[in-house]
Amino acid sequence: MAKAYADGMLKYGVIGAGTHGENHIKCVSAANNAQLIAIADLNLSRARAMAAKYGGREVFEDYRQLLAVEEIEAVSIVLPDHLHRQGCEEAFAAGKHVLVEKPLATSVEDAEAILAAQQASGKKLMVNWSNRWMHSFAQTKAALDAGDLGDPLYCYARLNNTLFVPTKMLAWAADTRLPFWLICHRYDIARWFFKAEAKRVNAVCRSVKLRSMGIDTPDFYQATVEFDNGCVGNFESCWIMPESMPYMVDSKFELICTDGYVNVDAALPDFVMGTNEKATNKGVLYGEVMGEPVGFVNQSIKHFINAILLDQEPLITGHDGLMITKALAAMVESAEKGEPVDL
Ligand SMILES: NC(=O)c1ccc[n+]([C@@H]2O[C@H](COP(=O)([O-])OP(=O)(O)OC[C@H]3O[C@@H](n4cnc5c(N)ncnc54)[C@H](O)[C@@H]3O)[C@@H](O)[C@H]2O)c1
């Protein structure tokens, strides 16, 4: 069993203090072996509020000022999907290790540019597909590696959001696509399980509901991916479920193997708490217990901090990010063209 914390004190900056940036700020500030030095966000009052809540000596509107702080060794980039390239390139040019939120990028060109910047800097890069730290997926991976399930053959993966996400939570929904926002989580898991790359992608999407609301991004995608070792994955996501749902995420994952079967069904939240205003999922996968962050996002950020302090390669590398970006970009291309895309 690995030690929970590597010794040391990683000096840290967080770029992007929005909904998910807060989780990075919270987890870094709670880590025993990291020190949150600075937070940057175009919305300076938001950055200030985060620093007041979680600590952080300095706040900046322009993240280049954060990158100029010499003592900062590593940064989280928690900017909107389509801005990851500029944040990563500048962070590597400033000599920082980078934990970039999923997806690595929204185009193959951007992903390749990020990898080139990383290689030129010699610093480490991890893409935060934190769902690998969900106990269901982590245990399935361990069972596959132990040979308990035989060989994987096929998976079905669904990950949906309510309409709240593209209409109220994100100001930039039209700048991304569901393969990059949601499907990427499950594609990363499937590729990790299958130990293979996409060979042929056949996808469809439709734009009805969101387009009628003035947000030009498809409502749903459905993609079938044939991998180069014969495995097949079926991936589907929508983000137009009604807001009345008790939880803004709906998820199901099935894995068929030669000697086993796995069903991860999070369609029904494990722990719902209702107030007079709303009911929410307070599941154990994510959140706080006794004032400390718990769950998969906290564990993935801790993994990155430990990897940097131990000078080890993080679990999800830039190469993983690039290969995943190629498959996700092929889903978008296939759905637009109405024909399969070979990789
Ligand atoms: N791993 C997960 O489970 C998970 C969950 C949610 C979001 N994410 C990812 O995290 C990233 C951020 O998503 P979010 O939901 O926090 O979005 P958000 O819109 O809530 O936050 C983005 C923040 O970036 C700031 N920003 C935008 N441009 C900037 C710039 N040029 N300089 C400085 N700040 C700038 C905005 O002011 C905003 O505060 C996305 O890539 C998203 O896909 C991952």
The ligand as an ORCA input file, in Angstrom:
! r2SCAN-3c Opt
* xyz 0 1
  N     -12.862     16.672    -13.801
  C     -14.112     17.097    -13.645
  O     -14.920     16.370    -13.118
  C     -14.502     18.484    -14.112
  C     -15.689     19.059    -13.657
  C     -16.020     20.343    -14.091
  C     -15.192     21.008    -14.974
  N     -14.049     20.429    -15.421
  C     -13.154     21.144    -16.349
  O     -12.585     22.254    -15.664
  C     -12.427     23.355    -16.564
  C     -13.138     24.571    -15.980
  O     -14.524     24.285    -15.890
  P     -15.470     25.096    -14.892
  O     -16.742     24.327    -14.803
  O     -14.757     25.436    -13.637
  O     -15.712     26.426    -15.745
  P     -16.073     27.893    -15.180
  O     -16.604     28.651    -16.325
  O     -16.896     27.757    -13.939
  O     -14.667     28.481    -14.730
  C     -13.701     28.954    -15.624
  C     -13.000     30.154    -14.973
  O     -11.938     30.580    -15.826
  C     -11.916     32.001    -15.796
  N     -11.237     32.457    -17.018
  C     -11.680     32.384    -18.296
  N     -10.750     32.861    -19.130
  C      -9.694     33.241    -18.369
  C      -8.413     33.806    -18.653
  N      -8.022     34.069    -19.908
  N      -7.591     34.083    -17.619
  C      -7.968     33.812    -16.335
  N      -9.170     33.276    -16.010
  C     -10.010     32.996    -17.011
  C     -13.367     32.414    -15.712
  O     -13.493     33.738    -15.195
  C     -13.942     31.348    -14.770
  O     -13.895     31.764    -13.417
  C     -12.980     22.897    -17.896
  O     -11.928     22.457    -18.721
  C     -13.876     21.732    -17.549
  O     -14.018     20.791    -18.591
  C     -13.696     19.186    -14.996
*
